Amino acid sequence: MNILRTYQNWRRYRSTVAELSSLSNRELNDLGINRSEIPYVARQSRQR
């Protein structure tokens, strides 16, 4: 089960990075996210 959970977490991380990366700088700014913070924000989404 741990391998499955790890894989699901990785997929969620990649999905979040892709979604946030597709936003414009203005849209990211509206969310209070800097483009350089995308990996950090994506890692936080894995932990929830």
C-alpha positions in Angstrom: 0.0 0.0 0.0 2.9 2.4 0.7 4.0 2.2 -3.0 0.5 3.1 -4.1 0.3 6.0 -1.7 3.7 7.3 -2.8 2.6 7.1 -6.5 -0.7 8.9 -5.8 1.2 11.7 -3.9 3.6 12.0 -6.8 0.7 12.3 -9.3 -1.0 14.9 -7.1 2.3 16.9 -6.9 2.8 16.8 -10.7 -0.8 17.7 -11.4 -0.5 20.7 -9.0 2.8 21.9 -10.6 1.3 21.6 -14.1 -1.9 23.5 -13.1 -0.1 26.3 -11.4 2.6 26.5 -14.1 -0.1 27.1 -16.7 -1.3 30.2 -14.9 -0.1 33.6 -15.9 2.0 35.7 -13.5 -0.9 37.9 -12.8 -3.2 35.0 -11.9 -0.5 33.6 -9.6 -0.1 37.0 -8.0 -3.9 37.1 -7.4 -3.5 33.8 -5.5 -0.5 35.2 -3.6 1.9 32.8 -5.2 5.2 33.6 -6.8 6.3 31.4 -9.7 9.3 30.3 -7.8 7.0 29.0 -5.0 5.1 26.6 -7.2 7.1 23.5 -6.1 6.7 24.4 -2.4 2.9 24.9 -2.8 2.7 21.6 -4.7 4.5 19.8 -2.0 2.1 21.3 0.6 -0.8 19.9 -1.4 0.7 16.4 -1.1 0.5 16.5 2.7 -3.2 17.3 2.9 
